Amino acid sequence: MITFDPASLTRRLGELDAAMEAPAFWDDQRAAAKVAAERARTQKKLETFERLEADAGELDSMLEMAGEDSEWRDELESSLERLGREIALLQEQALFTGEFDAGPAVVTVHAGAGGTDSQDWAEMLLRMYLRWAEGRGFKAELMEATPGEEAGLKSGTFTLTGENAYGIMQAEKGVHRLVRLSPFDSAHRRHTSFAQVEVSPLVEDDVELEIDESDLRIDTYRSQGAGGQHVNKTDSAVRLTHLPTGIVVQCQNERSQLQNKAQAMRILKSRLIEREEELRQQALAKERGEAQDISFGSQIRSYVLHPYTMVNDHRTNMKIGNAQSVLDGDLDPLIHSYLLGKATAKT
């Protein structure tokens, strides 16, 4: 795995510039937009590398001054910590080579068995991801949130937009387990709750994937939650059930039923594409005689809040003692560890 390749970035930037200078470049608006977006990403990567290279070059002089002045030692430690974080992000970017890795994602959190505790846990997970996205500089847009009977959420779906959003969020796909003293148990006993996270690439509206209308059950219902006068007054929310696969998607954030249906269809296509890829990977693993780690239904991480606090990723054995910081959105160490381990296993 090559983490830094400025020569390749420079060469690719030249190719993209040449393509954008072609007379007919803007004739195909959608294709042109993709090229322009890649050009912006490539330019940003090259500038980041050059800046980090310059910052690293200053460390020698800082190290010399740090030997004479304690204030410079603090500055040196701060610079090393910042450089370490940025290098880790650059290293992470080099891991994404899949067709959809660089694009946006659809993320759905489902409450598992466990009643109100699991529904509360689903809402905690959704909050964790939204806070992580904000800190990472990603755009997260909530598409639907179905409240539980007493508290929490039965499900919540959001789209995530940002560089390598889908590639990064694949690290979160699977079952998440919470152990805590239940706030919903009058005896305040320890409970174990489960929630499942599904991640799919958010495909373009015009992606070539045929869905037979006879395979769909379409339900409309009243939107729930805050949103002004329109919400809770019309049956604008849409639920699509794909009968052959049992996949269910919902959308309620748009103002009209037609808009919600269009968004729900886009998400359904994304889920079907992800399902096909999972089936293909399982078939390949079976042919190679590999043990198949199916993320759907597998427990990937435990969050223990009692009798001690610990977050344990079962795939990498990475443990973090400050569970609250993770629940507040500090996910990058766990995600990076998984993605790096996954890439290493492939080499």
C-alpha positions as CSV (number, residue, x, y, z in Angstrom):
1,M,0.0,0.0,0.0
2,I,1.4,3.4,-1.1
3,T,0.4,6.1,1.3
4,F,2.2,9.1,-0.3
5,D,2.7,9.3,-4.1
6,P,3.1,13.0,-5.0
7,A,4.5,12.1,-8.5
8,S,1.3,10.2,-9.3
9,L,-0.9,13.0,-8.0
10,T,1.0,15.6,-10.1
11,R,0.6,13.4,-13.2
12,R,-3.1,12.8,-12.6
13,L,-3.6,16.6,-12.0
14,G,-2.1,17.3,-15.4
15,E,-4.4,14.7,-17.1
16,L,-7.5,16.2,-15.5
17,D,-6.4,19.7,-16.5
18,A,-6.0,18.6,-20.0
19,A,-9.4,16.9,-20.0
20,M,-11.1,20.1,-18.7
21,E,-9.5,22.2,-21.4
22,A,-11.1,20.1,-24.2
23,P,-13.6,22.2,-26.2
24,A,-16.5,19.7,-25.7
25,F,-15.7,19.2,-22.0
26,W,-19.0,20.7,-20.7
27,D,-21.2,19.1,-23.2
28,D,-21.9,16.3,-20.8
29,Q,-22.6,18.2,-17.6
30,R,-22.7,15.1,-15.3
31,A,-19.4,13.7,-16.5
32,A,-17.8,17.1,-16.4
33,A,-18.9,17.6,-12.8
34,K,-17.3,14.3,-11.8
35,V,-14.0,15.2,-13.5
36,A,-14.1,18.7,-11.8
37,A,-14.7,17.1,-8.4
38,E,-11.8,14.6,-8.9
39,R,-9.6,17.5,-9.9
40,A,-10.4,19.4,-6.7
41,R,-9.8,16.3,-4.6
42,T,-6.4,15.6,-6.3
43,Q,-5.3,19.3,-5.9
44,K,-6.3,19.2,-2.2
45,K,-4.3,16.0,-1.6
46,L,-1.2,17.4,-3.4
47,E,-1.4,20.6,-1.4
48,T,-1.8,18.7,1.9
49,F,1.2,16.6,1.1
50,E,3.3,19.6,0.2
51,R,2.3,21.5,3.4
52,L,3.0,18.5,5.6
53,E,6.4,18.0,4.0
54,A,7.2,21.7,4.8
55,D,6.0,21.3,8.3
56,A,8.0,18.1,8.8
57,G,11.1,20.0,7.6
58,E,10.7,22.5,10.4
59,L,10.8,19.8,13.1
60,D,14.6,19.6,13.1
61,S,15.0,23.2,14.1
62,M,12.2,23.0,16.6
63,L,13.9,19.9,18.1
64,E,17.1,21.9,18.5
65,M,15.3,24.8,20.2
66,A,13.3,22.4,22.4
67,G,16.5,21.3,24.0
68,E,17.1,24.8,25.4
69,D,13.5,26.1,26.1
70,S,10.6,24.2,27.7
71,E,8.1,26.3,25.7
72,W,9.5,25.0,22.5
73,R,9.1,21.5,23.9
74,D,5.4,22.1,24.3
75,E,5.2,23.5,20.7
76,L,7.1,20.5,19.4
77,E,4.8,18.0,21.1
78,S,1.7,19.9,19.7
79,S,3.2,19.9,16.2
80,L,4.0,16.2,16.3
81,E,0.5,15.4,17.5
82,R,-1.1,17.5,14.7
83,L,1.2,16.0,12.1
84,G,0.4,12.5,13.3
85,R,-3.3,13.1,12.9
86,E,-3.0,14.5,9.4
87,I,-0.6,11.8,8.3
88,A,-3.1,9.2,9.6
89,L,-5.9,10.8,7.5
90,L,-3.6,10.8,4.4
91,Q,-2.8,7.1,5.0
92,E,-6.5,6.4,5.4
93,Q,-7.3,8.1,2.0
94,A,-4.9,5.7,0.3
95,L,-7.0,2.7,1.4
96,F,-10.0,3.5,-0.8
97,T,-10.0,1.9,-4.3
98,G,-13.5,0.6,-4.6
99,E,-16.0,1.9,-7.2
100,F,-18.1,3.7,-4.6
101,D,-15.6,4.4,-1.8
102,A,-15.0,8.0,-2.6
103,G,-18.7,8.9,-2.8
104,P,-21.5,9.5,-0.3
105,A,-23.2,6.9,1.9
106,V,-26.6,6.0,3.3
107,V,-26.4,4.9,6.9
108,T,-29.3,3.3,8.8
109,V,-29.4,2.4,12.5
110,H,-31.9,-0.2,13.6
111,A,-32.8,-1.0,17.2
112,G,-32.4,-4.7,18.0
113,A,-34.0,-7.0,20.5
114,G,-34.3,-5.5,23.9
115,G,-37.3,-3.2,23.8
116,T,-36.9,0.4,25.0
117,D,-33.3,-0.1,26.0
118,S,-32.3,-1.0,22.4
119,Q,-34.4,1.8,21.0
120,D,-32.6,4.2,23.3
121,W,-29.3,2.7,22.2
122,A,-30.2,3.2,18.5
123,E,-30.7,6.9,19.2
124,M,-27.4,7.1,21.1
125,L,-25.6,5.6,18.1
126,L,-27.3,8.0,15.7
127,R,-26.2,10.9,17.9
128,M,-22.7,9.5,17.9
129,Y,-22.5,9.3,14.2
130,L,-23.9,12.8,13.7
131,R,-21.4,14.3,16.1
132,W,-18.6,12.4,14.5
133,A,-19.7,13.7,11.0
134,E,-19.8,17.2,12.3
135,G,-16.3,17.0,13.8
136,R,-14.9,15.4,10.6
137,G,-16.4,18.1,8.4
138,F,-18.9,15.8,6.7
139,K,-22.4,16.8,5.8
140,A,-25.0,14.5,7.4
141,E,-28.7,14.8,6.4
142,L,-31.3,13.0,8.4
143,M,-33.8,11.2,6.1
144,E,-36.0,9.6,8.6
145,A,-36.3,8.8,12.3
146,T,-39.0,6.5,13.6
147,P,-39.5,7.0,17.3
148,G,-39.9,4.1,19.7
149,E,-43.0,3.6,21.8
150,E,-41.5,5.0,25.0
151,A,-38.1,6.4,24.2
152,G,-35.4,6.3,21.6
153,L,-35.7,5.2,18.0
154,K,-36.8,2.1,16.1
155,S,-34.7,3.3,13.2
156,G,-32.9,6.3,11.8
157,T,-31.5,6.9,8.4
158,F,-29.1,9.7,7.2
159,T,-27.0,10.4,4.2
160,L,-23.3,11.2,4.6
161,T,-21.5,13.4,2.2
162,G,-17.7,14.0,2.2
163,E,-14.5,12.7,0.9
164,N,-14.5,8.9,1.0
165,A,-17.7,8.9,3.1
166,Y,-18.8,5.5,2.0
167,G,-15.3,3.9,2.2
168,I,-14.9,5.2,5.8
169,M,-18.4,4.3,7.0
170,Q,-18.0,0.7,5.9
171,A,-16.0,0.3,9.1
172,E,-19.2,0.8,11.1
173,K,-21.4,-1.8,9.4
174,G,-22.6,-4.5,11.7
175,V,-24.1,-5.0,15.2
176,H,-23.1,-2.8,18.1
177,R,-23.6,-4.0,21.7
178,L,-24.2,-1.8,24.7
179,V,-23.9,-3.0,28.4
180,R,-25.1,-0.5,31.1
181,L,-27.3,0.0,34.1
182,S,-30.7,0.5,32.4
183,P,-32.4,3.9,33.0
184,F,-35.7,2.2,32.1
185,D,-35.5,-0.6,34.7
186,S,-37.0,0.4,38.0
187,A,-34.6,-1.9,39.7
188,H,-31.7,-0.3,37.8
189,R,-30.3,-3.6,36.7
190,R,-27.6,-4.2,34.1
191,H,-29.0,-4.7,30.6
192,T,-27.4,-5.6,27.2
193,S,-28.8,-3.9,24.1
194,F,-28.1,-4.3,20.5
195,A,-28.5,-2.1,17.4
196,Q,-27.5,-2.8,13.8
197,V,-25.8,-0.4,11.4
198,E,-26.3,-0.7,7.7
199,V,-24.2,1.2,5.2
200,S,-24.7,1.5,1.4
201,P,-23.2,3.7,-1.3
202,L,-25.6,6.6,-2.2
203,V,-25.9,6.1,-5.9
204,E,-26.9,8.7,-8.5
205,D,-30.5,9.1,-9.5
206,D,-29.8,7.8,-13.0
207,V,-27.9,4.6,-12.0
208,E,-28.9,1.7,-14.2
209,L,-30.8,-0.7,-11.9
210,E,-34.2,-1.8,-12.9
211,I,-36.8,-2.3,-10.1
212,D,-40.1,-3.9,-11.0
213,E,-42.9,-1.8,-9.6
214,S,-44.8,-5.1,-8.8
215,D,-42.0,-6.0,-6.5
216,L,-42.7,-3.0,-4.3
217,R,-45.1,-2.3,-1.5
218,I,-45.5,1.4,-1.1
219,D,-46.9,2.8,2.2
220,T,-47.5,6.4,3.0
221,Y,-47.8,7.8,6.6
222,R,-47.7,11.0,8.5
223,S,-44.3,12.6,9.0
224,Q,-43.1,12.6,12.6
225,G,-40.9,15.0,14.5
226,A,-40.2,18.7,14.3
227,G,-40.4,20.4,10.9
228,G,-43.0,23.2,10.9
229,Q,-46.7,23.3,9.9
230,H,-46.2,20.7,7.1
231,V,-45.1,17.9,9.4
232,N,-47.7,15.8,11.1
233,K,-50.5,17.2,8.9
234,T,-50.2,15.3,5.6
235,D,-49.3,11.7,4.7
236,S,-46.1,12.8,3.0
237,A,-43.7,10.2,4.4
238,V,-43.0,7.1,2.3
239,R,-42.0,3.6,3.1
240,L,-40.9,1.2,0.4
241,T,-40.7,-2.5,0.9
242,H,-38.8,-4.6,-1.7
243,L,-40.8,-7.8,-1.5
244,P,-38.1,-10.2,-3.1
245,T,-35.4,-9.2,-0.6
246,G,-37.4,-7.8,2.3
247,I,-35.4,-4.6,2.3
248,V,-37.4,-1.7,3.8
249,V,-36.5,2.0,3.3
250,Q,-38.3,5.1,4.5
251,C,-38.0,8.8,3.8
252,Q,-39.9,11.7,5.6
253,N,-37.6,14.7,5.4
254,E,-38.9,16.2,2.1
255,R,-42.0,18.3,2.0
256,S,-43.9,16.3,-0.6
257,Q,-44.8,12.7,-0.9
258,L,-43.4,12.7,-4.5
259,Q,-40.0,14.0,-3.3
260,N,-39.9,11.5,-0.4
261,K,-40.7,8.6,-2.8
262,A,-37.9,9.7,-5.2
263,Q,-35.4,9.8,-2.3
264,A,-36.6,6.5,-1.0
265,M,-36.2,4.9,-4.5
266,R,-32.6,6.2,-4.6
267,I,-31.9,4.7,-1.2
268,L,-33.5,1.4,-2.2
269,K,-31.2,1.2,-5.3
270,S,-28.2,1.9,-3.0
271,R,-29.3,-0.9,-0.6
272,L,-29.8,-3.3,-3.5
273,I,-26.4,-2.5,-5.0
274,E,-24.8,-3.1,-1.6
275,R,-26.6,-6.4,-1.2
276,E,-25.3,-7.6,-4.6
277,E,-21.8,-6.7,-3.6
278,E,-22.1,-8.6,-0.3
279,L,-23.4,-11.7,-2.1
280,R,-20.5,-11.4,-4.6
281,Q,-17.9,-11.2,-1.9
282,Q,-19.4,-14.2,-0.1
283,A,-19.3,-16.2,-3.3
284,L,-15.7,-15.3,-3.9
285,A,-14.8,-16.2,-0.3
286,K,-16.5,-19.5,-0.6
287,E,-14.6,-20.3,-3.8
288,R,-11.3,-19.5,-2.1
289,G,-12.3,-21.6,0.9
290,E,-12.1,-18.6,3.2
291,A,-14.0,-18.2,6.5
292,Q,-16.6,-15.6,5.7
293,D,-17.1,-12.7,8.1
294,I,-20.6,-11.5,7.2
295,S,-21.0,-8.1,8.6
296,F,-24.8,-8.3,8.5
297,G,-25.7,-9.7,11.8
298,S,-22.2,-9.9,13.2
299,Q,-21.2,-8.2,16.4
300,I,-18.4,-5.8,15.7
301,R,-18.1,-3.7,18.8
302,S,-19.0,-3.6,22.4
303,Y,-19.6,-0.4,24.5
304,V,-19.5,-1.3,28.2
305,L,-20.6,1.4,30.7
306,H,-20.9,-0.8,33.8
307,P,-19.2,-2.2,35.9
308,Y,-16.3,-0.5,34.1
309,T,-16.1,1.7,31.0
310,M,-14.6,0.3,27.8
311,V,-15.2,0.2,24.0
312,N,-13.8,-2.9,22.4
313,D,-13.7,-3.5,18.7
314,H,-13.8,-7.2,18.3
315,R,-12.3,-7.2,14.8
316,T,-9.1,-5.4,15.7
317,N,-9.0,-6.0,19.5
318,M,-8.6,-2.2,19.9
319,K,-9.8,-1.1,23.3
320,I,-10.5,2.5,24.4
321,G,-11.2,3.2,28.1
322,N,-12.9,6.5,27.6
323,A,-16.2,5.2,26.4
324,Q,-18.0,8.5,26.7
325,S,-15.6,10.2,24.3
326,V,-16.4,7.6,21.7
327,L,-20.1,8.0,22.2
328,D,-19.5,11.8,21.8
329,G,-18.1,11.2,18.3
330,D,-14.4,10.4,18.8
331,L,-14.5,7.4,16.4
332,D,-11.5,8.1,14.2
333,P,-9.0,5.8,16.1
334,L,-11.4,2.9,15.9
335,I,-12.3,3.5,12.2
336,H,-8.6,4.0,11.2
337,S,-7.5,0.8,13.0
338,Y,-10.1,-1.3,11.2
339,L,-9.5,0.2,7.8
340,L,-5.8,-0.3,8.1
341,G,-6.1,-3.8,9.3
342,K,-8.5,-4.6,6.4
343,A,-6.1,-3.2,3.8
344,T,-3.2,-5.1,5.4
345,A,-5.1,-8.4,5.2
346,K,-5.7,-7.9,1.5
347,T,-2.0,-7.5,0.7
